[in-house]
Amino acid sequence: MLEIDTRDIDYFLEEKKKIYPQLNDIFNALCWRMYRSKETYYNDKLDVYIIKSDGSNSNIFVSLVIKYDKIKNVKKIICIMIENKTTGKREISKIKK
């Protein structure tokens, strides 16, 4: 069974949910896509996957950077980026390796 590890971004995520109420729904949708192996992009130089929200129903875009451990079958979210569509401001969590 696939496991999704969010420990590295939990604090950042909880803080930003207070600012962006729709973040929880977007994050849950992205996690569902991760379970379905619907990552958007693979960066072979960094050996990470990137999955992005389309932002169609909100005022933010959300991107997750994922490290996949095939042996343990764990997708670890090592970074989250939130972009405000109105202001263009980006907020990025610290990258955990």
Phi and psi restraints in degrees (range 20) as a CNS / XPLOR table:
assign (resid 1 and name C) (resid 2 and name N)
       (resid 2 and name CA) (resid 2 and name C) 1.0 -68.6 20.0 2
assign (resid 2 and name N) (resid 2 and name CA)
       (resid 2 and name C) (resid 3 and name N) 1.0 136.8 20.0 2
assign (resid 2 and name C) (resid 3 and name N)
       (resid 3 and name CA) (resid 3 and name C) 1.0 -116.0 20.0 2
assign (resid 3 and name N) (resid 3 and name CA)
       (resid 3 and name C) (resid 4 and name N) 1.0 140.0 20.0 2
assign (resid 3 and name C) (resid 4 and name N)
       (resid 4 and name CA) (resid 4 and name C) 1.0 -112.1 20.0 2
assign (resid 4 and name N) (resid 4 and name CA)
       (resid 4 and name C) (resid 5 and name N) 1.0 121.1 20.0 2
assign (resid 4 and name C) (resid 5 and name N)
       (resid 5 and name CA) (resid 5 and name C) 1.0 -100.6 20.0 2
assign (resid 5 and name N) (resid 5 and name CA)
       (resid 5 and name C) (resid 6 and name N) 1.0 117.6 20.0 2
assign (resid 5 and name C) (resid 6 and name N)
       (resid 6 and name CA) (resid 6 and name C) 1.0 -113.5 20.0 2
assign (resid 6 and name N) (resid 6 and name CA)
       (resid 6 and name C) (resid 7 and name N) 1.0 8.5 20.0 2
assign (resid 6 and name C) (resid 7 and name N)
       (resid 7 and name CA) (resid 7 and name C) 1.0 -54.4 20.0 2
assign (resid 7 and name N) (resid 7 and name CA)
       (resid 7 and name C) (resid 8 and name N) 1.0 -38.6 20.0 2
assign (resid 7 and name C) (resid 8 and name N)
       (resid 8 and name CA) (resid 8 and name C) 1.0 -70.3 20.0 2
assign (resid 8 and name N) (resid 8 and name CA)
       (resid 8 and name C) (resid 9 and name N) 1.0 -19.7 20.0 2
assign (resid 8 and name C) (resid 9 and name N)
       (resid 9 and name CA) (resid 9 and name C) 1.0 -117.0 20.0 2
assign (resid 9 and name N) (resid 9 and name CA)
       (resid 9 and name C) (resid 10 and name N) 1.0 0.1 20.0 2
assign (resid 9 and name C) (resid 10 and name N)
       (resid 10 and name CA) (resid 10 and name C) 1.0 -55.0 20.0 2
assign (resid 10 and name N) (resid 10 and name CA)
       (resid 10 and name C) (resid 11 and name N) 1.0 -48.0 20.0 2
assign (resid 10 and name C) (resid 11 and name N)
       (resid 11 and name CA) (resid 11 and name C) 1.0 -62.9 20.0 2
assign (resid 11 and name N) (resid 11 and name CA)
       (resid 11 and name C) (resid 12 and name N) 1.0 -48.4 20.0 2
assign (resid 11 and name C) (resid 12 and name N)
       (resid 12 and name CA) (resid 12 and name C) 1.0 -57.9 20.0 2
assign (resid 12 and name N) (resid 12 and name CA)
       (resid 12 and name C) (resid 13 and name N) 1.0 -45.1 20.0 2
assign (resid 12 and name C) (resid 13 and name N)
       (resid 13 and name CA) (resid 13 and name C) 1.0 -61.8 20.0 2
assign (resid 13 and name N) (resid 13 and name CA)
       (resid 13 and name C) (resid 14 and name N) 1.0 -46.1 20.0 2
assign (resid 13 and name C) (resid 14 and name N)
       (resid 14 and name CA) (resid 14 and name C) 1.0 -63.6 20.0 2
assign (resid 14 and name N) (resid 14 and name CA)
       (resid 14 and name C) (resid 15 and name N) 1.0 -39.5 20.0 2
assign (resid 14 and name C) (resid 15 and name N)
       (resid 15 and name CA) (resid 15 and name C) 1.0 -65.4 20.0 2
assign (resid 15 and name N) (resid 15 and name CA)
       (resid 15 and name C) (resid 16 and name N) 1.0 -41.0 20.0 2
assign (resid 15 and name C) (resid 16 and name N)
       (resid 16 and name CA) (resid 16 and name C) 1.0 -76.5 20.0 2
assign (resid 16 and name N) (resid 16 and name CA)
       (resid 16 and name C) (resid 17 and name N) 1.0 -22.9 20.0 2
assign (resid 16 and name C) (resid 17 and name N)
       (resid 17 and name CA) (resid 17 and name C) 1.0 -63.6 20.0 2
assign (resid 17 and name N) (resid 17 and name CA)
       (resid 17 and name C) (resid 18 and name N) 1.0 -27.9 20.0 2
assign (resid 17 and name C) (resid 18 and name N)
       (resid 18 and name CA) (resid 18 and name C) 1.0 -69.1 20.0 2
assign (resid 18 and name N) (resid 18 and name CA)
       (resid 18 and name C) (resid 19 and name N) 1.0 -29.5 20.0 2
assign (resid 18 and name C) (resid 19 and name N)
       (resid 19 and name CA) (resid 19 and name C) 1.0 -89.6 20.0 2
assign (resid 19 and name N) (resid 19 and name CA)
       (resid 19 and name C) (resid 20 and name N) 1.0 -41.0 20.0 2
assign (resid 19 and name C) (resid 20 and name N)
       (resid 20 and name CA) (resid 20 and name C) 1.0 -116.8 20.0 2
assign (resid 20 and name N) (resid 20 and name CA)
       (resid 20 and name C) (resid 21 and name N) 1.0 94.4 20.0 2
assign (resid 20 and name C) (resid 21 and name N)
       (resid 21 and name CA) (resid 21 and name C) 1.0 -58.6 20.0 2
assign (resid 21 and name N) (resid 21 and name CA)
       (resid 21 and name C) (resid 22 and name N) 1.0 -29.7 20.0 2
assign (resid 21 and name C) (resid 22 and name N)
       (resid 22 and name CA) (resid 22 and name C) 1.0 -80.1 20.0 2
assign (resid 22 and name N) (resid 22 and name CA)
       (resid 22 and name C) (resid 23 and name N) 1.0 -6.3 20.0 2
assign (resid 22 and name C) (resid 23 and name N)
       (resid 23 and name CA) (resid 23 and name C) 1.0 -59.9 20.0 2
assign (resid 23 and name N) (resid 23 and name CA)
       (resid 23 and name C) (resid 24 and name N) 1.0 -39.7 20.0 2
assign (resid 23 and name C) (resid 24 and name N)
       (resid 24 and name CA) (resid 24 and name C) 1.0 -60.0 20.0 2
assign (resid 24 and name N) (resid 24 and name CA)
       (resid 24 and name C) (resid 25 and name N) 1.0 -45.8 20.0 2
assign (resid 24 and name C) (resid 25 and name N)
       (resid 25 and name CA) (resid 25 and name C) 1.0 -65.0 20.0 2
assign (resid 25 and name N) (resid 25 and name CA)
       (resid 25 and name C) (resid 26 and name N) 1.0 -41.4 20.0 2
assign (resid 25 and name C) (resid 26 and name N)
       (resid 26 and name CA) (resid 26 and name C) 1.0 -65.4 20.0 2
assign (resid 26 and name N) (resid 26 and name CA)
       (resid 26 and name C) (resid 27 and name N) 1.0 -44.4 20.0 2
assign (resid 26 and name C) (resid 27 and name N)
       (resid 27 and name CA) (resid 27 and name C) 1.0 -61.5 20.0 2
assign (resid 27 and name N) (resid 27 and name CA)
       (resid 27 and name C) (resid 28 and name N) 1.0 -44.5 20.0 2
assign (resid 27 and name C) (resid 28 and name N)
       (resid 28 and name CA) (resid 28 and name C) 1.0 -62.0 20.0 2
assign (resid 28 and name N) (resid 28 and name CA)
       (resid 28 and name C) (resid 29 and name N) 1.0 -39.1 20.0 2
assign (resid 28 and name C) (resid 29 and name N)
       (resid 29 and name CA) (resid 29 and name C) 1.0 -65.0 20.0 2
assign (resid 29 and name N) (resid 29 and name CA)
       (resid 29 and name C) (resid 30 and name N) 1.0 -40.2 20.0 2
assign (resid 29 and name C) (resid 30 and name N)
       (resid 30 and name CA) (resid 30 and name C) 1.0 -66.5 20.0 2
assign (resid 30 and name N) (resid 30 and name CA)
       (resid 30 and name C) (resid 31 and name N) 1.0 -38.5 20.0 2
assign (resid 30 and name C) (resid 31 and name N)
       (resid 31 and name CA) (resid 31 and name C) 1.0 -64.1 20.0 2
assign (resid 31 and name N) (resid 31 and name CA)
       (resid 31 and name C) (resid 32 and name N) 1.0 -40.2 20.0 2
assign (resid 31 and name C) (resid 32 and name N)
       (resid 32 and name CA) (resid 32 and name C) 1.0 -60.0 20.0 2
assign (resid 32 and name N) (resid 32 and name CA)
       (resid 32 and name C) (resid 33 and name N) 1.0 -42.8 20.0 2
assign (resid 32 and name C) (resid 33 and name N)
       (resid 33 and name CA) (resid 33 and name C) 1.0 -64.5 20.0 2
assign (resid 33 and name N) (resid 33 and name CA)
       (resid 33 and name C) (resid 34 and name N) 1.0 -33.7 20.0 2
assign (resid 33 and name C) (resid 34 and name N)
       (resid 34 and name CA) (resid 34 and name C) 1.0 -64.5 20.0 2
assign (resid 34 and name N) (resid 34 and name CA)
       (resid 34 and name C) (resid 35 and name N) 1.0 -41.2 20.0 2
assign (resid 34 and name C) (resid 35 and name N)
       (resid 35 and name CA) (resid 35 and name C) 1.0 -61.0 20.0 2
assign (resid 35 and name N) (resid 35 and name CA)
       (resid 35 and name C) (resid 36 and name N) 1.0 -33.4 20.0 2
assign (resid 35 and name C) (resid 36 and name N)
       (resid 36 and name CA) (resid 36 and name C) 1.0 -88.1 20.0 2
assign (resid 36 and name N) (resid 36 and name CA)
       (resid 36 and name C) (resid 37 and name N) 1.0 5.3 20.0 2
assign (resid 36 and name C) (resid 37 and name N)
       (resid 37 and name CA) (resid 37 and name C) 1.0 56.6 20.0 2
assign (resid 37 and name N) (resid 37 and name CA)
       (resid 37 and name C) (resid 38 and name N) 1.0 49.7 20.0 2
assign (resid 37 and name C) (resid 38 and name N)
       (resid 38 and name CA) (resid 38 and name C) 1.0 -110.1 20.0 2
assign (resid 38 and name N) (resid 38 and name CA)
       (resid 38 and name C) (resid 39 and name N) 1.0 38.4 20.0 2
assign (resid 38 and name C) (resid 39 and name N)
       (resid 39 and name CA) (resid 39 and name C) 1.0 -61.8 20.0 2
assign (resid 39 and name N) (resid 39 and name CA)
       (resid 39 and name C) (resid 40 and name N) 1.0 147.4 20.0 2
assign (resid 39 and name C) (resid 40 and name N)
       (resid 40 and name CA) (resid 40 and name C) 1.0 -80.9 20.0 2
assign (resid 40 and name N) (resid 40 and name CA)
       (resid 40 and name C) (resid 41 and name N) 1.0 -36.3 20.0 2
assign (resid 40 and name C) (resid 41 and name N)
       (resid 41 and name CA) (resid 41 and name C) 1.0 -153.2 20.0 2
assign (resid 41 and name N) (resid 41 and name CA)
       (resid 41 and name C) (resid 42 and name N) 1.0 142.3 20.0 2
assign (resid 41 and name C) (resid 42 and name N)
       (resid 42 and name CA) (resid 42 and name C) 1.0 -116.7 20.0 2
assign (resid 42 and name N) (resid 42 and name CA)
       (resid 42 and name C) (resid 43 and name N) 1.0 126.2 20.0 2
assign (resid 42 and name C) (resid 43 and name N)
       (resid 43 and name CA) (resid 43 and name C) 1.0 -100.9 20.0 2
assign (resid 43 and name N) (resid 43 and name CA)
       (resid 43 and name C) (resid 44 and name N) 1.0 104.7 20.0 2
assign (resid 43 and name C) (resid 44 and name N)
       (resid 44 and name CA) (resid 44 and name C) 1.0 -71.3 20.0 2
assign (resid 44 and name N) (resid 44 and name CA)
       (resid 44 and name C) (resid 45 and name N) 1.0 -26.1 20.0 2
assign (resid 44 and name C) (resid 45 and name N)
       (resid 45 and name CA) (resid 45 and name C) 1.0 -68.6 20.0 2
assign (resid 45 and name N) (resid 45 and name CA)
       (resid 45 and name C) (resid 46 and name N) 1.0 -38.6 20.0 2
assign (resid 45 and name C) (resid 46 and name N)
       (resid 46 and name CA) (resid 46 and name C) 1.0 -97.3 20.0 2
assign (resid 46 and name N) (resid 46 and name CA)
       (resid 46 and name C) (resid 47 and name N) 1.0 -10.1 20.0 2
assign (resid 46 and name C) (resid 47 and name N)
       (resid 47 and name CA) (resid 47 and name C) 1.0 56.8 20.0 2
assign (resid 47 and name N) (resid 47 and name CA)
       (resid 47 and name C) (resid 48 and name N) 1.0 48.7 20.0 2
assign (resid 47 and name C) (resid 48 and name N)
       (resid 48 and name CA) (resid 48 and name C) 1.0 -133.6 20.0 2
assign (resid 48 and name N) (resid 48 and name CA)
       (resid 48 and name C) (resid 49 and name N) 1.0 156.2 20.0 2
assign (resid 48 and name C) (resid 49 and name N)
       (resid 49 and name CA) (resid 49 and name C) 1.0 -104.5 20.0 2
assign (resid 49 and name N) (resid 49 and name CA)
       (resid 49 and name C) (resid 50 and name N) 1.0 150.2 20.0 2
assign (resid 49 and name C) (resid 50 and name N)
       (resid 50 and name CA) (resid 50 and name C) 1.0 -127.1 20.0 2
assign (resid 50 and name N) (resid 50 and name CA)
       (resid 50 and name C) (resid 51 and name N) 1.0 133.4 20.0 2
assign (resid 50 and name C) (resid 51 and name N)
       (resid 51 and name CA) (resid 51 and name C) 1.0 -126.6 20.0 2
assign (resid 51 and name N) (resid 51 and name CA)
       (resid 51 and name C) (resid 52 and name N) 1.0 135.6 20.0 2
assign (resid 51 and name C) (resid 52 and name N)
       (resid 52 and name CA) (resid 52 and name C) 1.0 -126.2 20.0 2
assign (resid 52 and name N) (resid 52 and name CA)
       (resid 52 and name C) (resid 53 and name N) 1.0 144.5 20.0 2
assign (resid 52 and name C) (resid 53 and name N)
       (resid 53 and name CA) (resid 53 and name C) 1.0 -80.2 20.0 2
assign (resid 53 and name N) (resid 53 and name CA)
       (resid 53 and name C) (resid 54 and name N) 1.0 155.6 20.0 2
assign (resid 53 and name C) (resid 54 and name N)
       (resid 54 and name CA) (resid 54 and name C) 1.0 -84.8 20.0 2
assign (resid 54 and name N) (resid 54 and name CA)
       (resid 54 and name C) (resid 55 and name N) 1.0 -17.1 20.0 2
assign (resid 54 and name C) (resid 55 and name N)
       (resid 55 and name CA) (resid 55 and name C) 1.0 70.2 20.0 2
assign (resid 55 and name N) (resid 55 and name CA)
       (resid 55 and name C) (resid 56 and name N) 1.0 14.3 20.0 2
assign (resid 55 and name C) (resid 56 and name N)
       (resid 56 and name CA) (resid 56 and name C) 1.0 -69.5 20.0 2
assign (resid 56 and name N) (resid 56 and name CA)
       (resid 56 and name C) (resid 57 and name N) 1.0 -29.3 20.0 2
assign (resid 56 and name C) (resid 57 and name N)
       (resid 57 and name CA) (resid 57 and name C) 1.0 -111.8 20.0 2
assign (resid 57 and name N) (resid 57 and name CA)
       (resid 57 and name C) (resid 58 and name N) 1.0 20.8 20.0 2
assign (resid 57 and name C) (resid 58 and name N)
       (resid 58 and name CA) (resid 58 and name C) 1.0 -151.6 20.0 2
assign (resid 58 and name N) (resid 58 and name CA)
       (resid 58 and name C) (resid 59 and name N) 1.0 177.1 20.0 2
assign (resid 58 and name C) (resid 59 and name N)
       (resid 59 and name CA) (resid 59 and name C) 1.0 -99.9 20.0 2
assign (resid 59 and name N) (resid 59 and name CA)
       (resid 59 and name C) (resid 60 and name N) 1.0 14.7 20.0 2
assign (resid 59 and name C) (resid 60 and name N)
       (resid 60 and name CA) (resid 60 and name C) 1.0 -134.1 20.0 2
assign (resid 60 and name N) (resid 60 and name CA)
       (resid 60 and name C) (resid 61 and name N) 1.0 153.3 20.0 2
assign (resid 60 and name C) (resid 61 and name N)
       (resid 61 and name CA) (resid 61 and name C) 1.0 -105.8 20.0 2
assign (resid 61 and name N) (resid 61 and name CA)
       (resid 61 and name C) (resid 62 and name N) 1.0 144.0 20.0 2
assign (resid 61 and name C) (resid 62 and name N)
       (resid 62 and name CA) (resid 62 and name C) 1.0 -128.1 20.0 2
assign (resid 62 and name N) (resid 62 and name CA)
       (resid 62 and name C) (resid 63 and name N) 1.0 134.4 20.0 2
assign (resid 62 and name C) (resid 63 and name N)
       (resid 63 and name CA) (resid 63 and name C) 1.0 -126.1 20.0 2
assign (resid 63 and name N) (resid 63 and name CA)
       (resid 63 and name C) (resid 64 and name N) 1.0 140.8 20.0 2
assign (resid 63 and name C) (resid 64 and name N)
       (resid 64 and name CA) (resid 64 and name C) 1.0 -119.2 20.0 2
assign (resid 64 and name N) (resid 64 and name CA)
       (resid 64 and name C) (resid 65 and name N) 1.0 138.4 20.0 2
assign (resid 64 and name C) (resid 65 and name N)
       (resid 65 and name CA) (resid 65 and name C) 1.0 -105.7 20.0 2
assign (resid 65 and name N) (resid 65 and name CA)
       (resid 65 and name C) (resid 66 and name N) 1.0 127.2 20.0 2
assign (resid 65 and name C) (resid 66 and name N)
       (resid 66 and name CA) (resid 66 and name C) 1.0 -124.9 20.0 2
assign (resid 66 and name N) (resid 66 and name CA)
       (resid 66 and name C) (resid 67 and name N) 1.0 133.4 20.0 2
assign (resid 66 and name C) (resid 67 and name N)
       (resid 67 and name CA) (resid 67 and name C) 1.0 -105.2 20.0 2
assign (resid 67 and name N) (resid 67 and name CA)
       (resid 67 and name C) (resid 68 and name N) 1.0 127.9 20.0 2
assign (resid 67 and name C) (resid 68 and name N)
       (resid 68 and name CA) (resid 68 and name C) 1.0 -110.0 20.0 2
assign (resid 68 and name N) (resid 68 and name CA)
       (resid 68 and name C) (resid 69 and name N) 1.0 121.1 20.0 2
assign (resid 68 and name C) (resid 69 and name N)
       (resid 69 and name CA) (resid 69 and name C) 1.0 -97.9 20.0 2
assign (resid 69 and name N) (resid 69 and name CA)
       (resid 69 and name C) (resid 70 and name N) 1.0 102.7 20.0 2
assign (resid 69 and name C) (resid 70 and name N)
       (resid 70 and name CA) (resid 70 and name C) 1.0 -67.7 20.0 2
assign (resid 70 and name N) (resid 70 and name CA)
       (resid 70 and name C) (resid 71 and name N) 1.0 -33.3 20.0 2
assign (resid 70 and name C) (resid 71 and name N)
       (resid 71 and name CA) (resid 71 and name C) 1.0 -66.8 20.0 2
assign (resid 71 and name N) (resid 71 and name CA)
       (resid 71 and name C) (resid 72 and name N) 1.0 -46.5 20.0 2
assign (resid 71 and name C) (resid 72 and name N)
       (resid 72 and name CA) (resid 72 and name C) 1.0 -86.7 20.0 2
assign (resid 72 and name N) (resid 72 and name CA)
       (resid 72 and name C) (resid 73 and name N) 1.0 -10.2 20.0 2
assign (resid 72 and name C) (resid 73 and name N)
       (resid 73 and name CA) (resid 73 and name C) 1.0 57.4 20.0 2
assign (resid 73 and name N) (resid 73 and name CA)
       (resid 73 and name C) (resid 74 and name N) 1.0 51.0 20.0 2
assign (resid 73 and name C) (resid 74 and name N)
       (resid 74 and name CA) (resid 74 and name C) 1.0 -124.9 20.0 2
assign (resid 74 and name N) (resid 74 and name CA)
       (resid 74 and name C) (resid 75 and name N) 1.0 129.6 20.0 2
assign (resid 74 and name C) (resid 75 and name N)
       (resid 75 and name CA) (resid 75 and name C) 1.0 -103.2 20.0 2
assign (resid 75 and name N) (resid 75 and name CA)
       (resid 75 and name C) (resid 76 and name N) 1.0 113.4 20.0 2
assign (resid 75 and name C) (resid 76 and name N)
       (resid 76 and name CA) (resid 76 and name C) 1.0 -102.6 20.0 2
assign (resid 76 and name N) (resid 76 and name CA)
       (resid 76 and name C) (resid 77 and name N) 1.0 121.8 20.0 2
assign (resid 76 and name C) (resid 77 and name N)
       (resid 77 and name CA) (resid 77 and name C) 1.0 -80.6 20.0 2
assign (resid 77 and name N) (resid 77 and name CA)
       (resid 77 and name C) (resid 78 and name N) 1.0 114.9 20.0 2
assign (resid 77 and name C) (resid 78 and name N)
       (resid 78 and name CA) (resid 78 and name C) 1.0 -100.8 20.0 2
assign (resid 78 and name N) (resid 78 and name CA)
       (resid 78 and name C) (resid 79 and name N) 1.0 -11.5 20.0 2
assign (resid 78 and name C) (resid 79 and name N)
       (resid 79 and name CA) (resid 79 and name C) 1.0 -161.7 20.0 2
assign (resid 79 and name N) (resid 79 and name CA)
       (resid 79 and name C) (resid 80 and name N) 1.0 147.0 20.0 2
assign (resid 79 and name C) (resid 80 and name N)
       (resid 80 and name CA) (resid 80 and name C) 1.0 -131.0 20.0 2
assign (resid 80 and name N) (resid 80 and name CA)
       (resid 80 and name C) (resid 81 and name N) 1.0 139.1 20.0 2
assign (resid 80 and name C) (resid 81 and name N)
       (resid 81 and name CA) (resid 81 and name C) 1.0 -126.1 20.0 2
assign (resid 81 and name N) (resid 81 and name CA)
       (resid 81 and name C) (resid 82 and name N) 1.0 132.7 20.0 2
assign (resid 81 and name C) (resid 82 and name N)
       (resid 82 and name CA) (resid 82 and name C) 1.0 -119.0 20.0 2
assign (resid 82 and name N) (resid 82 and name CA)
       (resid 82 and name C) (resid 83 and name N) 1.0 127.1 20.0 2
assign (resid 82 and name C) (resid 83 and name N)
       (resid 83 and name CA) (resid 83 and name C) 1.0 -117.9 20.0 2
assign (resid 83 and name N) (resid 83 and name CA)
       (resid 83 and name C) (resid 84 and name N) 1.0 124.6 20.0 2
assign (resid 83 and name C) (resid 84 and name N)
       (resid 84 and name CA) (resid 84 and name C) 1.0 -78.8 20.0 2
assign (resid 84 and name N) (resid 84 and name CA)
       (resid 84 and name C) (resid 85 and name N) 1.0 119.1 20.0 2
assign (resid 84 and name C) (resid 85 and name N)
       (resid 85 and name CA) (resid 85 and name C) 1.0 -67.3 20.0 2
assign (resid 85 and name N) (resid 85 and name CA)
       (resid 85 and name C) (resid 86 and name N) 1.0 -29.2 20.0 2
assign (resid 85 and name C) (resid 86 and name N)
       (resid 86 and name CA) (resid 86 and name C) 1.0 -73.5 20.0 2
assign (resid 86 and name N) (resid 86 and name CA)
       (resid 86 and name C) (resid 87 and name N) 1.0 -46.8 20.0 2
assign (resid 86 and name C) (resid 87 and name N)
       (resid 87 and name CA) (resid 87 and name C) 1.0 -98.3 20.0 2
assign (resid 87 and name N) (resid 87 and name CA)
       (resid 87 and name C) (resid 88 and name N) 1.0 -19.3 20.0 2
assign (resid 87 and name C) (resid 88 and name N)
       (resid 88 and name CA) (resid 88 and name C) 1.0 79.3 20.0 2
assign (resid 88 and name N) (resid 88 and name CA)
       (resid 88 and name C) (resid 89 and name N) 1.0 1.8 20.0 2
assign (resid 88 and name C) (resid 89 and name N)
       (resid 89 and name CA) (resid 89 and name C) 1.0 -71.2 20.0 2
assign (resid 89 and name N) (resid 89 and name CA)
       (resid 89 and name C) (resid 90 and name N) 1.0 135.7 20.0 2
assign (resid 89 and name C) (resid 90 and name N)
       (resid 90 and name CA) (resid 90 and name C) 1.0 -113.8 20.0 2
assign (resid 90 and name N) (resid 90 and name CA)
       (resid 90 and name C) (resid 91 and name N) 1.0 138.0 20.0 2
assign (resid 90 and name C) (resid 91 and name N)
       (resid 91 and name CA) (resid 91 and name C) 1.0 -122.4 20.0 2
assign (resid 91 and name N) (resid 91 and name CA)
       (resid 91 and name C) (resid 92 and name N) 1.0 126.7 20.0 2
assign (resid 91 and name C) (resid 92 and name N)
       (resid 92 and name CA) (resid 92 and name C) 1.0 -126.2 20.0 2
assign (resid 92 and name N) (resid 92 and name CA)
       (resid 92 and name C) (resid 93 and name N) 1.0 131.7 20.0 2
assign (resid 92 and name C) (resid 93 and name N)
       (resid 93 and name CA) (resid 93 and name C) 1.0 -72.2 20.0 2
assign (resid 93 and name N) (resid 93 and name CA)
       (resid 93 and name C) (resid 94 and name N) 1.0 162.5 20.0 2
assign (resid 93 and name C) (resid 94 and name N)
       (resid 94 and name CA) (resid 94 and name C) 1.0 -65.9 20.0 2
assign (resid 94 and name N) (resid 94 and name CA)
       (resid 94 and name C) (resid 95 and name N) 1.0 139.3 20.0 2
assign (resid 94 and name C) (resid 95 and name N)
       (resid 95 and name CA) (resid 95 and name C) 1.0 -82.6 20.0 2
assign (resid 95 and name N) (resid 95 and name CA)
       (resid 95 and name C) (resid 96 and name N) 1.0 126.0 20.0 2
assign (resid 95 and name C) (resid 96 and name N)
       (resid 96 and name CA) (resid 96 and name C) 1.0 -106.0 20.0 2
assign (resid 96 and name N) (resid 96 and name CA)
       (resid 96 and name C) (resid 97 and name N) 1.0 138.1 20.0 2
